[in-house]
Amino acid sequence: MTALCFADITDADVRAVRQSHPLAFGDPLMRLVRIATWSIAIGYLLYSFHLFEFAKIFDSSERAWRLVSRIFYWQDMASWHYSQIYVGIAQTIAMAFLGTFLGTIFALAIGFLAAKNTMPIGVIRHGVRRLLDIFRGIDGVVWGLVFVRAVGLGPLAGVLAIWISDIGNLSKLYSEAIENIDRKQVEGVRATGADPARIIRYGYLPQIFPVFLSLSLYSFESSTRSATILGLVGAGGVGMIIIERFRAGMFDQVAFVVLNILVVIAVIDWGSGMIRKRFIGERGH
């Protein structure tokens, strides 16, 4: 056995190894691509810092501190219109509930049309999915502006905006749940000679009901927050109260309304958890 001596390796040997194993010494093209990618990412990050002018945070610190102090210093609370505030909160909850309820009903039917195992006709399935992309791709605030223009100011525009948004989101999630079911139960029901309606009732729904319920409850929680934002564009609810108080400089009342909204969302979250435990049960990890 002879020991390897680096002095015996010639340039011709190195070139021969490079030719026979080119990737062992690294790909120059891939190295260039990585350098270019990192250069673009770092350059864009630096440009973002310049674009958003973070220095303004320090320039407006005094004004921000004055705003924060007015939020936490509540005065003349006896003169606040509490009935108007709580009516607005009740409208917001009603908007979220009705919009989610209608969205769930329509999404339940559309989800079967968008699922591969329940809609074998590709043209219909892909057409439904592209329609859902439109519903889901347009933000709920934009839908709110559209319906405010169409039906006027008020909670109806908010309900319609939440309805359209929930159809797009829930239908996609429902169709994915339908596609992931256990086929054996469906085939067993079909083997009894059941019609399509009974196949869906006894083959699909028992498997997907827990998922549907969980998604619908989460959508209701999310729609409650969305309904607050929709009020800012004139779609009724407590959002209109927030924007009115904010424009009038009543920041203490704005803080009070926001605090009440947080309490409402916490109660809805607690109630949704209780419903999940009742119908789904507690699942261990």
Secondary structure, DSSP 8 states (H G I E B T S, - for coil): -----GGG--HHHHHHHHHH-GGGG--HHHHHHHHHHHHHHHHHHHHHHHHHTTTHHHHTHHHHHHHHHHHH----GGGS-HHHHHHHHHHHHHHHHHHHHHHHHHHHHHHHHH-TTT---HHHHHHHHHHHHHHHHS-HHHHHHHHHHHH-SSHHHHHHHHHHHHHHHHHHHHHHHHHTS-HHHHHHHHHTT--HHHHIIIIIHHHHHHHHHHHHHHHHHHHHHHHHHHHTTTSSSHHHHHHHHHHTT-HHHHHHHHHHHHHHHHHHHHHHHHHHHHHT-----
